[in-house]
Amino acid sequence: MLSNEPSKEEAVTIAAEAEPVRFLLISGKPIGEPIAWYGPIVMNTQEELRVAFEELERNTFIKHRKVGR
């Protein structure tokens, strides 16, 4: 487990025996916002999470705009 305490020295060890392994480690400072998480979607509130899943069902969740529009 990694900690947010800067005074602690920490290490992450990954070992694979038979097969190679790939992983992604992301680190950052806490931003002090609430977290609402369900499945693949993370938002700040349950209401935002509900809206996100409605948009996902309508295929309007995360639409990228073309540059210049």
PQR file with spaces between the fields and no chain letter, atoms N, CA, C, O and H, PARSE charges and radii, in Angstrom:
ATOM       1  N    MET     1       0.845   -1.178    0.000 -0.4000 1.5000
ATOM       2  CA   MET     1       0.000    0.000    0.000 -0.0000 2.0000
ATOM       3  C    MET     1       0.885    1.234    0.000  0.5500 1.7000
ATOM       4  O    MET     1       1.848    1.320    0.761 -0.5500 1.4000
ATOM       5  N    LEU     2       0.557    2.174   -0.845 -0.4000 1.5000
ATOM       6  CA   LEU     2       1.303    3.411   -0.883 -0.0000 2.0000
ATOM       7  C    LEU     2       0.603    4.442   -0.015  0.5500 1.7000
ATOM       8  O    LEU     2      -0.619    4.414    0.127 -0.5500 1.4000
ATOM       9  H    LEU     2      -0.226    2.104   -1.464  0.4000 1.0000
ATOM      10  N    SER     3       1.362    5.334    0.555 -0.4000 1.5000
ATOM      11  CA   SER     3       0.830    6.323    1.481 -0.0000 2.0000
ATOM      12  C    SER     3       0.977    7.717    0.906  0.5500 1.7000
ATOM      13  O    SER     3       1.801    7.945    0.021 -0.5500 1.4000
ATOM      14  H    SER     3       2.355    5.356    0.440  0.4000 1.0000
ATOM      15  N    ASN     4       0.186    8.643    1.402 -0.4000 1.5000
ATOM      16  CA   ASN     4       0.300   10.047    1.008 -0.0000 2.0000
ATOM      17  C    ASN     4       1.263   10.811    1.903  0.5500 1.7000
ATOM      18  O    ASN     4       1.467   12.011    1.720 -0.5500 1.4000
ATOM      19  H    ASN     4      -0.484    8.458    2.121  0.4000 1.0000
ATOM      20  N    GLU     5       1.850   10.121    2.865 -0.4000 1.5000
ATOM      21  CA   GLU     5       2.766   10.791    3.779 -0.0000 2.0000
ATOM      22  C    GLU     5       4.138   10.912    3.127  0.5500 1.7000
ATOM      23  O    GLU     5       4.775    9.899    2.842 -0.5500 1.4000
ATOM      24  H    GLU     5       1.684    9.146    3.013  0.4000 1.0000
ATOM      25  N    PRO     6       4.612   12.166    2.882 -0.5600 1.5000
ATOM      26  CA   PRO     6       5.878   12.348    2.170  0.2800 2.0000
ATOM      27  C    PRO     6       7.094   11.837    2.938  0.5500 1.7000
ATOM      28  O    PRO     6       8.145   11.620    2.334 -0.5500 1.4000
ATOM      29  N    SER     7       6.984   11.640    4.247 -0.4000 1.5000
ATOM      30  CA   SER     7       8.138   11.217    5.028 -0.0000 2.0000
ATOM      31  C    SER     7       8.407    9.718    4.894  0.5500 1.7000
ATOM      32  O    SER     7       9.479    9.251    5.279 -0.5500 1.4000
ATOM      33  H    SER     7       6.130   11.816    4.738  0.4000 1.0000
ATOM      34  N    LYS     8       7.456    8.962    4.358 -0.4000 1.5000
ATOM      35  CA   LYS     8       7.633    7.520    4.249 -0.0000 2.0000
ATOM      36  C    LYS     8       8.336    7.164    2.947  0.5500 1.7000
ATOM      37  O    LYS     8       7.956    7.630    1.872 -0.5500 1.4000
ATOM      38  H    LYS     8       6.585    9.342    4.046  0.4000 1.0000
ATOM      39  N    GLU     9       9.366    6.333    3.059 -0.4000 1.5000
ATOM      40  CA   GLU     9       9.992    5.786    1.856 -0.0000 2.0000
ATOM      41  C    GLU     9       9.190    4.567    1.445  0.5500 1.7000
ATOM      42  O    GLU     9       8.854    3.721    2.274 -0.5500 1.4000
ATOM      43  H    GLU     9       9.675    5.955    3.931  0.4000 1.0000
ATOM      44  N    GLU    10       8.885    4.486    0.158 -0.4000 1.5000
ATOM      45  CA   GLU    10       8.050    3.398   -0.297 -0.0000 2.0000
ATOM      46  C    GLU    10       8.625    2.781   -1.563  0.5500 1.7000
ATOM      47  O    GLU    10       9.381    3.413   -2.302 -0.5500 1.4000
ATOM      48  H    GLU    10       9.158    5.173   -0.515  0.4000 1.0000
ATOM      49  N    ALA    11       8.249    1.543   -1.786 -0.4000 1.5000
ATOM      50  CA   ALA    11       8.679    0.843   -2.988 -0.0000 2.0000
ATOM      51  C    ALA    11       7.535   -0.033   -3.469  0.5500 1.7000
ATOM      52  O    ALA    11       6.714   -0.510   -2.685 -0.5500 1.4000
ATOM      53  H    ALA    11       7.636    1.031   -1.186  0.4000 1.0000
ATOM      54  N    VAL    12       7.507   -0.227   -4.762 -0.4000 1.5000
ATOM      55  CA   VAL    12       6.544   -1.136   -5.365 -0.0000 2.0000
ATOM      56  C    VAL    12       7.362   -2.217   -6.059  0.5500 1.7000
ATOM      57  O    VAL    12       8.248   -1.921   -6.861 -0.5500 1.4000
ATOM      58  H    VAL    12       8.174    0.161   -5.398  0.4000 1.0000
ATOM      59  N    THR    13       7.058   -3.463   -5.744 -0.4000 1.5000
ATOM      60  CA   THR    13       7.747   -4.571   -6.373 -0.0000 2.0000
ATOM      61  C    THR    13       6.734   -5.384   -7.170  0.5500 1.7000
ATOM      62  O    THR    13       5.705   -5.800   -6.636 -0.5500 1.4000
ATOM      63  H    THR    13       6.339   -3.703   -5.093  0.4000 1.0000
ATOM      64  N    ILE    14       7.022   -5.606   -8.427 -0.4000 1.5000
ATOM      65  CA   ILE    14       6.169   -6.405   -9.293 -0.0000 2.0000
ATOM      66  C    ILE    14       6.993   -7.601   -9.746  0.5500 1.7000
ATOM      67  O    ILE    14       8.116   -7.445  -10.228 -0.5500 1.4000
ATOM      68  H    ILE    14       7.857   -5.268   -8.861  0.4000 1.0000
ATOM      69  N    ALA    15       6.435   -8.788   -9.591 -0.4000 1.5000
ATOM      70  CA   ALA    15       7.146  -10.001   -9.996 -0.0000 2.0000
ATOM      71  C    ALA    15       6.223  -10.879  -10.829  0.5500 1.7000
ATOM      72  O    ALA    15       5.043  -11.034  -10.512 -0.5500 1.4000
ATOM      73  H    ALA    15       5.523   -8.915   -9.200  0.4000 1.0000
ATOM      74  N    ALA    16       6.762  -11.442  -11.880 -0.4000 1.5000
ATOM      75  CA   ALA    16       6.014  -12.372  -12.726 -0.0000 2.0000
ATOM      76  C    ALA    16       6.826  -13.651  -12.825  0.5500 1.7000
ATOM      77  O    ALA    16       8.040  -13.621  -13.027 -0.5500 1.4000
ATOM      78  H    ALA    16       7.720  -11.317  -12.137  0.4000 1.0000
ATOM      79  N    GLU    17       6.142  -14.762  -12.679 -0.4000 1.5000
ATOM      80  CA   GLU    17       6.860  -16.037  -12.719 -0.0000 2.0000
ATOM      81  C    GLU    17       6.885  -16.637  -14.122  0.5500 1.7000
ATOM      82  O    GLU    17       7.948  -16.728  -14.736 -0.5500 1.4000
ATOM      83  H    GLU    17       5.156  -14.786  -12.514  0.4000 1.0000
ATOM      84  N    ALA    18       5.742  -17.041  -14.626 -0.4000 1.5000
ATOM      85  CA   ALA    18       5.733  -17.759  -15.899 -0.0000 2.0000
ATOM      86  C    ALA    18       5.542  -16.837  -17.107  0.5500 1.7000
ATOM      87  O    ALA    18       6.144  -17.051  -18.160 -0.5500 1.4000
ATOM      88  H    ALA    18       4.878  -16.968  -14.127  0.4000 1.0000
ATOM      89  N    GLU    19       4.719  -15.834  -16.953 -0.4000 1.5000
ATOM      90  CA   GLU    19       4.375  -14.956  -18.065 -0.0000 2.0000
ATOM      91  C    GLU    19       4.816  -13.527  -17.772  0.5500 1.7000
ATOM      92  O    GLU    19       4.850  -13.114  -16.612 -0.5500 1.4000
ATOM      93  H    GLU    19       4.230  -15.660  -16.098  0.4000 1.0000
ATOM      94  N    PRO    20       5.155  -12.768  -18.816 -0.5600 1.5000
ATOM      95  CA   PRO    20       5.472  -11.349  -18.604  0.2800 2.0000
ATOM      96  C    PRO    20       4.231  -10.611  -18.095  0.5500 1.7000
ATOM      97  O    PRO    20       3.102  -11.049  -18.312 -0.5500 1.4000
ATOM      98  N    VAL    21       4.458   -9.509  -17.430 -0.4000 1.5000
ATOM      99  CA   VAL    21       3.349   -8.731  -16.885 -0.0000 2.0000
ATOM     100  C    VAL    21       3.499   -7.273  -17.324  0.5500 1.7000
ATOM     101  O    VAL    21       4.608   -6.752  -17.439 -0.5500 1.4000
ATOM     102  H    VAL    21       5.376   -9.154  -17.254  0.4000 1.0000
ATOM     103  N    ARG    22       2.351   -6.626  -17.568 -0.4000 1.5000
ATOM     104  CA   ARG    22       2.327   -5.197  -17.871 -0.0000 2.0000
ATOM     105  C    ARG    22       1.433   -4.535  -16.833  0.5500 1.7000
ATOM     106  O    ARG    22       0.405   -5.094  -16.453 -0.5500 1.4000
ATOM     107  H    ARG    22       1.450   -7.049  -17.475  0.4000 1.0000
ATOM     108  N    PHE    23       1.812   -3.360  -16.377 -0.4000 1.5000
ATOM     109  CA   PHE    23       0.994   -2.646  -15.407 -0.0000 2.0000
ATOM     110  C    PHE    23       1.210   -1.150  -15.559  0.5500 1.7000
ATOM     111  O    PHE    23       2.187   -0.696  -16.155 -0.5500 1.4000
ATOM     112  H    PHE    23       2.647   -2.905  -16.687  0.4000 1.0000
ATOM     113  N    LEU    24       0.276   -0.405  -15.005 -0.4000 1.5000
ATOM     114  CA   LEU    24       0.333    1.043  -15.021 -0.0000 2.0000
ATOM     115  C    LEU    24       0.217    1.534  -13.589  0.5500 1.7000
ATOM     116  O    LEU    24      -0.740    1.198  -12.892 -0.5500 1.4000
ATOM     117  H    LEU    24      -0.517   -0.774  -14.521  0.4000 1.0000
ATOM     118  N    LEU    25       1.170    2.314  -13.152 -0.4000 1.5000
ATOM     119  CA   LEU    25       1.155    2.892  -11.811 -0.0000 2.0000
ATOM     120  C    LEU    25       0.995    4.404  -11.967  0.5500 1.7000
ATOM     121  O    LEU    25       1.794    5.063  -12.631 -0.5500 1.4000
ATOM     122  H    LEU    25       1.948    2.587  -13.719  0.4000 1.0000
ATOM     123  N    ILE    26      -0.040    4.929  -11.349 -0.4000 1.5000
ATOM     124  CA   ILE    26      -0.309    6.358  -11.432 -0.0000 2.0000
ATOM     125  C    ILE    26      -0.248    6.933  -10.027  0.5500 1.7000
ATOM     126  O    ILE    26      -0.770    6.339   -9.083 -0.5500 1.4000
ATOM     127  H    ILE    26      -0.690    4.393  -10.810  0.4000 1.0000
ATOM     128  N    SER    27       0.381    8.074   -9.891 -0.4000 1.5000
ATOM     129  CA   SER    27       0.517    8.690   -8.588 -0.0000 2.0000
ATOM     130  C    SER    27       0.188   10.177   -8.693  0.5500 1.7000
ATOM     131  O    SER    27       0.402   10.798   -9.734 -0.5500 1.4000
ATOM     132  H    SER    27       0.804    8.556  -10.658  0.4000 1.0000
ATOM     133  N    GLY    28      -0.328   10.730   -7.621 -0.4000 1.5000
ATOM     134  CA   GLY    28      -0.615   12.158   -7.597 -0.0000 2.0000
ATOM     135  C    GLY    28      -1.005   12.602   -6.205  0.5500 1.7000
ATOM     136  O    GLY    28      -1.235   11.780   -5.319 -0.5500 1.4000
ATOM     137  H    GLY    28      -0.502   10.226   -6.775  0.4000 1.0000
ATOM     138  N    LYS    29      -1.077   13.895   -6.023 -0.4000 1.5000
ATOM     139  CA   LYS    29      -1.481   14.446   -4.732 -0.0000 2.0000
ATOM     140  C    LYS    29      -3.005   14.408   -4.623  0.5500 1.7000
ATOM     141  O    LYS    29      -3.694   14.624   -5.620 -0.5500 1.4000
ATOM     142  H    LYS    29      -0.891   14.562   -6.743  0.4000 1.0000
ATOM     143  N    PRO    30      -3.542   14.138   -3.437 -0.5600 1.5000
ATOM     144  CA   PRO    30      -4.995   14.159   -3.250  0.2800 2.0000
ATOM     145  C    PRO    30      -5.546   15.559   -3.536  0.5500 1.7000
ATOM     146  O    PRO    30      -4.922   16.559   -3.182 -0.5500 1.4000
ATOM     147  N    ILE    31      -6.718   15.627   -4.179 -0.4000 1.5000
ATOM     148  CA   ILE    31      -7.314   16.920   -4.496 -0.0000 2.0000
ATOM     149  C    ILE    31      -8.485   17.255   -3.575  0.5500 1.7000
ATOM     150  O    ILE    31      -9.108   18.307   -3.720 -0.5500 1.4000
ATOM     151  H    ILE    31      -7.225   14.814   -4.467  0.4000 1.0000
ATOM     152  N    GLY    32      -8.785   16.373   -2.640 -0.4000 1.5000
ATOM     153  CA   GLY    32      -9.801   16.662   -1.638 -0.0000 2.0000
ATOM     154  C    GLY    32     -11.226   16.729   -2.150  0.5500 1.7000
ATOM     155  O    GLY    32     -12.058   17.415   -1.556 -0.5500 1.4000
ATOM     156  H    GLY    32      -8.279   15.519   -2.523  0.4000 1.0000
ATOM     157  N    GLU    33     -11.531   16.031   -3.240 -0.4000 1.5000
ATOM     158  CA   GLU    33     -12.888   16.015   -3.768 -0.0000 2.0000
ATOM     159  C    GLU    33     -13.542   14.671   -3.485  0.5500 1.7000
ATOM     160  O    GLU    33     -12.850   13.661   -3.357 -0.5500 1.4000
ATOM     161  H    GLU    33     -10.855   15.474   -3.723  0.4000 1.0000
ATOM     162  N    PRO    34     -14.870   14.646   -3.386 -0.5600 1.5000
ATOM     163  CA   PRO    34     -15.561   13.369   -3.160  0.2800 2.0000
ATOM     164  C    PRO    34     -15.427   12.467   -4.389  0.5500 1.7000
ATOM     165  O    PRO    34     -15.184   12.936   -5.501 -0.5500 1.4000
ATOM     166  N    ILE    35     -15.590   11.174   -4.164 -0.4000 1.5000
ATOM     167  CA   ILE    35     -15.474   10.195   -5.246 -0.0000 2.0000
ATOM     168  C    ILE    35     -16.730    9.332   -5.274  0.5500 1.7000
ATOM     169  O    ILE    35     -17.145    8.780   -4.255 -0.5500 1.4000
ATOM     170  H    ILE    35     -15.787   10.792   -3.261  0.4000 1.0000
ATOM     171  N    ALA    36     -17.324    9.228   -6.453 -0.4000 1.5000
ATOM     172  CA   ALA    36     -18.440    8.311   -6.687 -0.0000 2.0000
ATOM     173  C    ALA    36     -17.977    7.378   -7.804  0.5500 1.7000
ATOM     174  O    ALA    36     -17.667    7.832   -8.905 -0.5500 1.4000
ATOM     175  H    ALA    36     -16.987    9.677   -7.281  0.4000 1.0000
ATOM     176  N    TRP    37     -17.930    6.088   -7.525 -0.4000 1.5000
ATOM     177  CA   TRP    37     -17.355    5.134   -8.469 -0.0000 2.0000
ATOM     178  C    TRP    37     -18.284    3.958   -8.652  0.5500 1.7000
ATOM     179  O    TRP    37     -18.808    3.413   -7.681 -0.5500 1.4000
ATOM     180  H    TRP    37     -18.182    5.719   -6.630  0.4000 1.0000
ATOM     181  N    TYR    38     -18.491    3.563   -9.905 -0.4000 1.5000
ATOM     182  CA   TYR    38     -19.244    2.358  -10.208 -0.0000 2.0000
ATOM     183  C    TYR    38     -18.728    1.820  -11.530  0.5500 1.7000
ATOM     184  O    TYR    38     -18.806    2.498  -12.555 -0.5500 1.4000
ATOM     185  H    TYR    38     -18.066    4.006  -10.694  0.4000 1.0000
ATOM     186  N    GLY    39     -18.206    0.614  -11.508 -0.4000 1.5000
ATOM     187  CA   GLY    39     -17.669    0.002  -12.727 -0.0000 2.0000
ATOM     188  C    GLY    39     -16.546    0.837  -13.311  0.5500 1.7000
ATOM     189  O    GLY    39     -15.610    1.207  -12.602 -0.5500 1.4000
ATOM     190  H    GLY    39     -18.143    0.064  -10.675  0.4000 1.0000
ATOM     191  N    PRO    40     -16.632    1.138  -14.607 -0.5600 1.5000
ATOM     192  CA   PRO    40     -15.531    1.858  -15.263  0.2800 2.0000
ATOM     193  C    PRO    40     -15.602    3.373  -15.124  0.5500 1.7000
ATOM     194  O    PRO    40     -14.725    4.078  -15.623 -0.5500 1.4000
ATOM     195  N    ILE    41     -16.628    3.883  -14.457 -0.4000 1.5000
ATOM     196  CA   ILE    41     -16.817    5.341  -14.419 -0.0000 2.0000
ATOM     197  C    ILE    41     -16.606    5.874  -12.999  0.5500 1.7000
ATOM     198  O    ILE    41     -17.125    5.326  -12.026 -0.5500 1.4000
ATOM     199  H    ILE    41     -17.340    3.311  -14.052  0.4000 1.0000
ATOM     200  N    VAL    42     -15.837    6.950  -12.910 -0.4000 1.5000
ATOM     201  CA   VAL    42     -15.582    7.623  -11.630 -0.0000 2.0000
ATOM     202  C    VAL    42     -15.982    9.088  -11.788  0.5500 1.7000
ATOM     203  O    VAL    42     -15.517    9.778  -12.696 -0.5500 1.4000
ATOM     204  H    VAL    42     -15.416    7.395  -13.700  0.4000 1.0000
ATOM     205  N    MET    43     -16.840    9.542  -10.901 -0.4000 1.5000
ATOM     206  CA   MET    43     -17.296   10.934  -10.917 -0.0000 2.0000
ATOM     207  C    MET    43     -17.173   11.479   -9.486  0.5500 1.7000
ATOM     208  O    MET    43     -16.592   10.831   -8.616 -0.5500 1.4000
ATOM     209  H    MET    43     -17.218    8.981  -10.164  0.4000 1.0000
ATOM     210  N    ASN    44     -17.730   12.686   -9.254 -0.4000 1.5000
ATOM     211  CA   ASN    44     -17.675   13.279   -7.923 -0.0000 2.0000
ATOM     212  C    ASN    44     -18.925   13.017   -7.082  0.5500 1.7000
ATOM     213  O    ASN    44     -18.842   13.003   -5.854 -0.5500 1.4000
ATOM     214  H    ASN    44     -18.201   13.213   -9.961  0.4000 1.0000
ATOM     215  N    THR    45     -20.076   12.810   -7.715 -0.4000 1.5000
ATOM     216  CA   THR    45     -21.305   12.579   -6.964 -0.0000 2.0000
ATOM     217  C    THR    45     -22.088   11.426   -7.582  0.5500 1.7000
ATOM     218  O    THR    45     -21.850   11.038   -8.726 -0.5500 1.4000
ATOM     219  H    THR    45     -20.143   12.821   -8.712  0.4000 1.0000
ATOM     220  N    GLN    46     -23.028   10.883   -6.806 -0.4000 1.5000
ATOM     221  CA   GLN    46     -23.899    9.828   -7.321 -0.0000 2.0000
ATOM     222  C    GLN    46     -24.753   10.359   -8.472  0.5500 1.7000
ATOM     223  O    GLN    46     -25.020    9.633   -9.429 -0.5500 1.4000
ATOM     224  H    GLN    46     -23.222   11.198   -5.877  0.4000 1.0000
ATOM     225  N    GLU    47     -25.178   11.608   -8.387 -0.4000 1.5000
ATOM     226  CA   GLU    47     -25.969   12.210   -9.461 -0.0000 2.0000
ATOM     227  C    GLU    47     -25.151   12.290  -10.756  0.5500 1.7000
ATOM     228  O    GLU    47     -25.660   11.952  -11.825 -0.5500 1.4000
ATOM     229  H    GLU    47     -24.961   12.198   -7.610  0.4000 1.0000
ATOM     230  N    GLU    48     -23.901   12.730  -10.674 -0.4000 1.5000
ATOM     231  CA   GLU    48     -23.037   12.767  -11.856 -0.0000 2.0000
ATOM     232  C    GLU    48     -22.836   11.364  -12.425  0.5500 1.7000
ATOM     233  O    GLU    48     -22.794   11.180  -13.641 -0.5500 1.4000
ATOM     234  H    GLU    48     -23.487   13.005   -9.806  0.4000 1.0000
ATOM     235  N    LEU    49     -22.716   10.390  -11.548 -0.4000 1.5000
ATOM     236  CA   LEU    49     -22.549    8.998  -11.964 -0.0000 2.0000
ATOM     237  C    LEU    49     -23.803    8.515  -12.704  0.5500 1.7000
ATOM     238  O    LEU    49     -23.697    7.857  -13.739 -0.5500 1.4000
ATOM     239  H    LEU    49     -22.750   10.540  -10.560  0.4000 1.0000
ATOM     240  N    ARG    50     -24.987    8.841  -12.175 -0.4000 1.5000
ATOM     241  CA   ARG    50     -26.245    8.458  -12.830 -0.0000 2.0000
ATOM     242  C    ARG    50     -26.331    9.067  -14.227  0.5500 1.7000
ATOM     243  O    ARG    50     -26.679    8.377  -15.185 -0.5500 1.4000
ATOM     244  H    ARG    50     -25.073    9.376  -11.335  0.4000 1.0000
ATOM     245  N    VAL    51     -26.015   10.351  -14.345 -0.4000 1.5000
ATOM     246  CA   VAL    51     -26.053   11.040  -15.637 -0.0000 2.0000
ATOM     247  C    VAL    51     -25.038   10.412  -16.599  0.5500 1.7000
ATOM     248  O    VAL    51     -25.338   10.226  -17.779 -0.5500 1.4000
ATOM     249  H    VAL    51     -25.732   10.912  -13.567  0.4000 1.0000
ATOM     250  N    ALA    52     -23.863   10.093  -16.110 -0.4000 1.5000
ATOM     251  CA   ALA    52     -22.836    9.492  -16.956 -0.0000 2.0000
ATOM     252  C    ALA    52     -23.311    8.165  -17.547  0.5500 1.7000
ATOM     253  O    ALA    52     -23.080    7.896  -18.726 -0.5500 1.4000
ATOM     254  H    ALA    52     -23.620   10.244  -15.151  0.4000 1.0000
ATOM     255  N    PHE    53     -23.968    7.343  -16.746 -0.4000 1.5000
ATOM     256  CA   PHE    53     -24.462    6.067  -17.262 -0.0000 2.0000
ATOM     257  C    PHE    53     -25.622    6.271  -18.238  0.5500 1.7000
ATOM     258  O    PHE    53     -25.755    5.513  -19.198 -0.5500 1.4000
ATOM     259  H    PHE    53     -24.156    7.561  -15.789  0.4000 1.0000
ATOM     260  N    GLU    54     -26.461    7.279  -18.008 -0.4000 1.5000
ATOM     261  CA   GLU    54     -27.504    7.596  -18.982 -0.0000 2.0000
ATOM     262  C    GLU    54     -26.878    8.007  -20.307  0.5500 1.7000
ATOM     263  O    GLU    54     -27.329    7.574  -21.368 -0.5500 1.4000
ATOM     264  H    GLU    54     -26.354    7.895  -17.227  0.4000 1.0000
ATOM     265  N    GLU    55     -25.836    8.846  -20.253 -0.4000 1.5000
ATOM     266  CA   GLU    55     -25.138    9.271  -21.467 -0.0000 2.0000
ATOM     267  C    GLU    55     -24.453    8.091  -22.145  0.5500 1.7000
ATOM     268  O    GLU    55     -24.427    8.006  -23.373 -0.5500 1.4000
ATOM     269  H    GLU    55     -25.470    9.197  -19.392  0.4000 1.0000
ATOM     270  N    LEU    56     -23.903    7.192  -21.358 -0.4000 1.5000
ATOM     271  CA   LEU    56     -23.258    6.010  -21.918 -0.0000 2.0000
ATOM     272  C    LEU    56     -24.275    5.170  -22.700  0.5500 1.7000
ATOM     273  O    LEU    56     -23.974    4.684  -23.790 -0.5500 1.4000
ATOM     274  H    LEU    56     -23.924    7.261  -20.360  0.4000 1.0000
ATOM     275  N    GLU    57     -25.468    5.001  -22.146 -0.4000 1.5000
ATOM     276  CA   GLU    57     -26.522    4.249  -22.826 -0.0000 2.0000
ATOM     277  C    GLU    57     -26.981    4.937  -24.110  0.5500 1.7000
ATOM     278  O    GLU    57     -27.340    4.268  -25.079 -0.5500 1.4000
ATOM     279  H    GLU    57     -25.713    5.395  -21.260  0.4000 1.0000
ATOM     280  N    ARG    58     -26.971    6.286  -24.121 -0.4000 1.5000
ATOM     281  CA   ARG    58     -27.382    7.053  -25.313 -0.0000 2.0000
ATOM     282  C    ARG    58     -26.233    7.256  -26.293  0.5500 1.7000
ATOM     283  O    ARG    58     -26.415    7.863  -27.349 -0.5500 1.4000
ATOM     284  H    ARG    58     -26.679    6.829  -23.334  0.4000 1.0000
ATOM     285  N    ASN    59     -25.050    6.752  -25.949 -0.4000 1.5000
ATOM     286  CA   ASN    59     -23.845    6.924  -26.781 -0.0000 2.0000
ATOM     287  C    ASN    59     -23.448    8.395  -26.921  0.5500 1.7000
ATOM     288  O    ASN    59     -22.947    8.819  -27.962 -0.5500 1.4000
ATOM     289  H    ASN    59     -24.901    6.259  -25.091  0.4000 1.0000
ATOM     290  N    THR    60     -23.680    9.167  -25.852 -0.4000 1.5000
ATOM     291  CA   THR    60     -23.273   10.577  -25.856 -0.0000 2.0000
ATOM     292  C    THR    60     -22.220   10.866  -24.782  0.5500 1.7000
ATOM     293  O    THR    60     -21.828   12.016  -24.586 -0.5500 1.4000
ATOM     294  H    THR    60     -24.087    8.823  -25.006  0.4000 1.0000
ATOM     295  N    PHE    61     -21.771    9.831  -24.098 -0.4000 1.5000
ATOM     296  CA   PHE    61     -20.753    9.982  -23.049 -0.0000 2.0000
ATOM     297  C    PHE    61     -19.387   10.109  -23.709  0.5500 1.7000
ATOM     298  O    PHE    61     -18.986    9.234  -24.477 -0.5500 1.4000
ATOM     299  H    PHE    61     -22.090    8.897  -24.257  0.4000 1.0000
ATOM     300  N    ILE    62     -18.679   11.173  -23.421 -0.4000 1.5000
ATOM     301  CA   ILE    62     -17.349   11.472  -23.958 -0.0000 2.0000
ATOM     302  C    ILE    62     -17.370   11.572  -25.477  0.5500 1.7000
ATOM     303  O    ILE    62     -16.968   10.646  -26.181 -0.5500 1.4000
ATOM     304  H    ILE    62     -19.004   11.883  -22.797  0.4000 1.0000
ATOM     305  N    LYS    63     -17.827   12.662  -25.945 -0.4000 1.5000
ATOM     306  CA   LYS    63     -17.762   12.963  -27.371 -0.0000 2.0000
ATOM     307  C    LYS    63     -16.656   13.994  -27.568  0.5500 1.7000
ATOM     308  O    LYS    63     -16.674   15.060  -26.951 -0.5500 1.4000
ATOM     309  H    LYS    63     -18.155   13.414  -25.373  0.4000 1.0000
ATOM     310  N    HIS    64     -15.707   13.675  -28.419 -0.4000 1.5000
ATOM     311  CA   HIS    64     -14.591   14.582  -28.695 -0.0000 2.0000
ATOM     312  C    HIS    64     -14.969   15.524  -29.832  0.5500 1.7000
ATOM     313  O    HIS    64     -15.502   15.105  -30.859 -0.5500 1.4000
ATOM     314  H    HIS    64     -15.692   12.810  -28.920  0.4000 1.0000
ATOM     315  N    ARG    65     -14.688   16.770  -29.629 -0.4000 1.5000
ATOM     316  CA   ARG    65     -14.936   17.756  -30.694 -0.0000 2.0000
ATOM     317  C    ARG    65     -13.753   17.785  -31.636  0.5500 1.7000
ATOM     318  O    ARG    65     -12.608   17.626  -31.214 -0.5500 1.4000
ATOM     319  H    ARG    65     -14.255   17.111  -28.794  0.4000 1.0000
ATOM     320  N    LYS    66     -14.030   17.986  -32.905 -0.4000 1.5000
ATOM     321  CA   LYS    66     -12.960   18.117  -33.883 -0.0000 2.0000
ATOM     322  C    LYS    66     -12.319   19.491  -33.718  0.5500 1.7000
ATOM     323  O    LYS    66     -13.004   20.467  -33.412 -0.5500 1.4000
ATOM     324  H    LYS    66     -14.961   18.115  -33.248  0.4000 1.0000
ATOM     325  N    VAL    67     -11.021   19.563  -33.919 -0.4000 1.5000
ATOM     326  CA   VAL    67     -10.292   20.825  -33.801 -0.0000 2.0000
ATOM     327  C    VAL    67     -10.812   21.803  -34.854  0.5500 1.7000
ATOM     328  O    VAL    67     -10.995   21.434  -36.013 -0.5500 1.4000
ATOM     329  H    VAL    67     -10.465   18.770  -34.167  0.4000 1.0000
ATOM     330  N    GLY    68     -11.046   23.045  -34.447 -0.4000 1.5000
ATOM     331  CA   GLY    68     -11.502   24.066  -35.368 -0.0000 2.0000
ATOM     332  C    GLY    68     -13.008   24.200  -35.425  0.5500 1.7000
ATOM     333  O    GLY    68     -13.523   24.993  -36.213 -0.5500 1.4000
ATOM     334  H    GLY    68     -10.897   23.345  -33.504  0.4000 1.0000
ATOM     335  N    ARG    69     -13.726   23.447  -34.610 -0.4000 1.5000
ATOM     336  CA   ARG    69     -15.192   23.551  -34.617 -0.0000 2.0000
ATOM     337  C    ARG    69     -15.672   24.241  -33.380  0.5500 1.7000
ATOM     338  O    ARG    69     -16.877   24.423  -33.203 -0.5500 1.4000
ATOM     339  H    ARG    69     -13.307   22.803  -33.970  0.4000 1.0000
